[in-house]
Amino acid sequence: MFRNDRVLTDKSQRDALLSAHLSVQYGNKPPVLRGVQLDIQHGEVLGLIGQSGSGKSTLAMAILGLIDRKRVDAQGSIFFEGSDLLTLREAALRSLRGRKIALVLQSPLSSLNPALKIRTQLRETWRAHASGSSADCDSTIRKALESVSLPSDDDFLRKYPAQMSVGQAQRVLIAMAVVHRPALLIADEATSALDVITQAEILKLFRELNQNFGMAILYISHDLASVAGICDRVAILHQGEIVEFGNTQKVLTSPSHEYTQRLLAAMPRMPQASFAAKAAAR
């Protein structure tokens, strides 16, 4: 059952790009999300931290309208630019996906179609929400590739996903996500399949996209170090509930909740002083 049972009364929530108050349950199983409340402000990078099974991806799929409404009981609201996404029909949600809200997944080589050239996949992404000449299309996709520091020449556009490194494939996925300059980019464990050097490059890229285009980013991860380096605020998700939410430096250096404290204690190589330095360096 989908219903809107919330009135936005807090000014920061009313002015937010996205404001969610959500509970999700699959059948008769225990709820995956229990009264999760969070907001994403215009142009900010919000980190969502949680262990596997905590409900991070379910929240992302709910925002995108990709949970099965016939099998999933979702209650509450997800306001985005003034509209409750939980009340929209599929056609309206489809017009938002990729245009206003875009998604980058964690496995680039399985997310891209192995049988299609990069040019074809980028063109299809552009044509999903735009019309114009082939020249207009090619100009836009070349700019998208350049914005993620990839070649935009014909040789690269003729490549298939298998002919690229994992890092290049991830950048192509990001280029596809930003073709229409969405207001919100959701990165769901987008660096977990990458080596340390490539991971740092992708994190730097996310921050540049945020700064250059004013694009808000929901950065979903279980990696505290990467969150410390990129996020303005952070929400800690534990067993389907937000247990701590606030300024990244404050949460990661002076956590108030026991679960956040345990997460930090599990990282002996990343002392709190290092978190403070990472957050201050952004």
C-alpha positions in Angstrom: 0.0 0.0 0.0 1.3 3.4 -1.0 0.1 6.4 0.9 1.2 9.9 1.8 0.9 10.3 5.6 3.3 13.2 6.2 3.2 16.9 6.0 6.5 18.8 5.6 6.7 21.3 8.4 10.4 21.8 8.8 11.7 24.6 6.5 14.9 22.7 5.6 12.8 19.7 4.6 10.4 21.9 2.5 13.3 23.6 0.8 15.2 20.3 0.3 15.8 18.8 -3.2 14.5 15.5 -1.8 12.9 14.7 1.6 11.9 11.2 2.5 10.0 9.6 5.3 9.7 6.0 4.4 8.9 2.4 5.6 9.3 -0.5 3.3 8.3 -4.2 3.9 8.5 -7.2 1.5 5.5 -9.4 2.1 5.3 -10.8 5.6 9.0 -10.4 6.3 10.3 -7.9 8.9 10.4 -4.3 7.5 13.5 -3.4 5.5 13.2 0.3 6.2 11.5 1.6 9.4 10.5 5.2 9.4 13.6 6.4 7.6 13.8 10.2 7.5 16.4 12.0 5.5 16.7 15.1 3.3 19.1 15.9 0.5 19.8 19.6 0.0 20.4 21.2 -3.4 24.0 20.7 -4.5 25.2 18.7 -1.5 26.8 15.3 -1.3 25.1 13.1 1.3 26.6 9.9 2.4 24.5 6.9 3.3 26.5 4.3 5.3 25.3 0.9 6.3 26.4 -2.7 6.3 25.1 -5.2 3.8 21.3 -5.8 4.3 20.7 -2.5 6.1 18.4 -1.2 3.4 20.6 1.2 1.5 19.8 -0.1 -2.0 16.1 -0.5 -1.1 16.0 3.2 -0.3 17.7 4.0 -3.6 15.3 1.8 -5.6 12.3 3.4 -3.8 13.5 6.9 -4.7 13.8 5.8 -8.4 10.4 4.0 -8.3 12.0 0.7 -9.0 10.4 -1.4 -6.3 7.5 -3.7 -7.2 4.4 -1.9 -6.0 2.3 -5.1 -6.2 4.7 -7.0 -3.9 6.1 -4.3 -1.7 4.4 -2.4 1.1 5.8 1.2 1.1 4.4 3.8 3.4 5.3 7.4 3.8 6.5 9.9 1.2 9.4 10.8 -0.9 9.1 14.5 -2.0 11.3 15.5 -4.9 11.1 19.0 -6.3 7.7 19.3 -4.7 6.1 16.0 -5.9 5.7 12.9 -3.9 7.4 10.2 -5.9 5.3 7.4 -4.2 2.1 8.8 -5.7 3.4 9.2 -9.3 2.3 6.8 -12.1 5.0 4.8 -13.9 5.0 7.1 -16.9 5.8 10.1 -14.7 8.5 8.2 -12.9 10.0 7.1 -16.2 10.2 10.7 -17.3 12.3 11.5 -14.2 14.7 8.6 -14.3 17.8 9.6 -16.1 16.7 13.1 -16.6 16.2 14.5 -13.1 17.4 11.5 -11.0 20.2 9.2 -12.3 21.8 6.1 -10.9 25.3 4.7 -11.0 25.7 1.1 -9.9 28.7 -0.8 -8.5 29.4 -3.2 -11.3 30.1 -1.3 -14.6 30.9 -4.3 -16.8 27.6 -6.0 -15.9 25.6 -2.8 -16.1 26.7 -1.9 -19.6 25.3 -3.9 -22.6 28.3 -6.1 -23.8 26.8 -6.4 -27.3 26.5 -2.6 -28.0 29.2 0.0 -28.7 29.6 2.8 -26.2 28.4 5.3 -28.8 25.1 3.4 -29.2 24.5 3.1 -25.4 25.2 6.8 -24.9 22.9 7.8 -27.8 20.1 5.7 -26.4 20.5 7.4 -23.1 20.3 10.8 -24.7 17.3 10.0 -26.9 15.3 8.6 -23.9 14.7 12.3 -22.8 15.7 14.5 -25.7 15.1 15.0 -29.4 17.2 16.6 -32.0 19.7 15.8 -34.8 22.4 13.2 -34.7 24.9 16.1 -34.5 23.1 17.4 -31.4 23.2 14.0 -29.9 26.9 13.4 -30.6 27.9 16.8 -29.3 26.1 16.1 -26.0 27.6 12.7 -25.5 31.1 13.8 -26.3 30.7 16.6 -23.7 29.5 14.0 -21.2 32.6 11.8 -21.9 34.9 14.8 -21.5 33.2 15.8 -18.2 34.3 12.4 -16.8 37.8 12.7 -18.3 37.4 10.1 -21.0 38.3 10.4 -24.7 35.5 11.5 -26.9 37.0 10.5 -30.3 35.5 8.0 -32.7 38.0 5.3 -31.8 36.8 5.3 -28.2 33.1 5.6 -29.1 33.4 2.5 -31.3 34.6 0.4 -28.4 32.6 -2.3 -26.6 32.6 -2.5 -22.8 34.9 -5.6 -22.8 37.6 -3.5 -24.5 37.8 -1.1 -21.6 39.3 -1.2 -18.1 36.9 -1.4 -15.2 37.7 2.2 -14.3 36.9 3.4 -17.9 33.7 1.4 -17.8 32.7 3.0 -14.5 33.4 6.5 -16.0 31.2 5.6 -19.0 28.4 4.7 -16.7 28.8 8.0 -14.9 28.9 9.8 -18.3 25.6 8.1 -19.2 24.1 9.2 -15.8 25.1 12.9 -16.3 24.1 13.3 -20.0 21.0 15.2 -19.0 22.6 16.9 -16.0 20.3 15.5 -13.4 19.5 17.3 -10.2 20.3 14.2 -8.2 22.8 11.5 -8.8 22.6 8.3 -6.8 25.9 6.4 -6.6 25.1 2.9 -5.1 28.5 1.4 -4.0 29.9 2.9 -7.2 33.5 2.4 -6.1 33.4 -0.9 -4.4 34.5 -2.9 -7.5 37.5 -0.7 -8.1 41.1 -0.8 -7.0 42.3 1.9 -4.6 43.8 4.2 -7.1 40.8 4.1 -9.5 38.5 4.5 -6.5 40.3 7.7 -5.5 39.9 9.0 -9.1 36.2 8.3 -9.2 35.7 10.0 -5.8 37.5 13.0 -7.2 35.3 12.9 -10.3 32.1 12.8 -8.2 33.2 15.9 -6.3 34.0 17.7 -9.5 30.6 16.9 -10.9 29.1 18.2 -7.7 31.1 21.4 -7.8 31.0 22.1 -11.6 27.3 21.3 -12.2 25.7 21.9 -8.8 24.6 18.2 -8.9 23.4 16.7 -5.6 24.8 13.3 -4.9 23.5 10.5 -2.7 26.6 8.5 -2.1 25.8 5.0 -0.8 28.6 3.1 0.7 30.0 1.0 3.6 33.4 2.6 3.3 33.8 5.2 6.0 37.1 6.5 4.5 35.6 7.4 1.1 32.5 9.0 2.8 34.9 11.2 4.9 36.6 12.4 1.7 33.6 13.3 -0.4 30.4 13.9 1.7 29.1 17.1 3.3 26.7 15.2 5.6 26.3 11.6 6.4 23.4 9.3 7.5 24.1 6.0 9.3 21.6 3.3 8.5 21.3 0.3 10.8 18.8 -2.5 10.6 16.5 -0.3 8.5 16.7 2.8 10.7 18.7 6.1 10.5 20.5 6.0 13.8 22.7 9.1 13.2 22.5 12.0 10.8 24.6 15.1 10.5 27.8 16.9 9.5 30.3 14.3 8.2 33.2 15.5 10.3 31.1 15.7 13.5 29.5 12.3 13.0 32.8 10.5 12.1 34.9 12.1 14.8 32.4 12.5 17.7 29.7 9.8 17.0 26.8 9.7 19.5 25.3 6.3 18.6 26.7 3.0 19.7 26.5 1.5 16.2 28.5 4.4 14.6 31.1 4.0 17.4 31.4 0.3 16.6 31.9 1.1 12.9 34.7 3.4 13.7 36.2 1.0 16.1 36.3 -1.6 13.4 38.7 0.6 11.4 42.0 0.6 13.3 44.0 2.0 10.4 41.8 5.1 10.1 41.9 7.0 13.4 39.4 9.8 14.1 42.1 12.5 13.4 42.4 11.1 9.8 38.7 11.5 9.3 38.8 15.1 10.5 41.7 15.7 8.1 39.9 14.2 5.1 36.7 16.1 5.8 38.6 19.4 6.3 40.5 18.8 3.0 37.4 18.8 0.9 
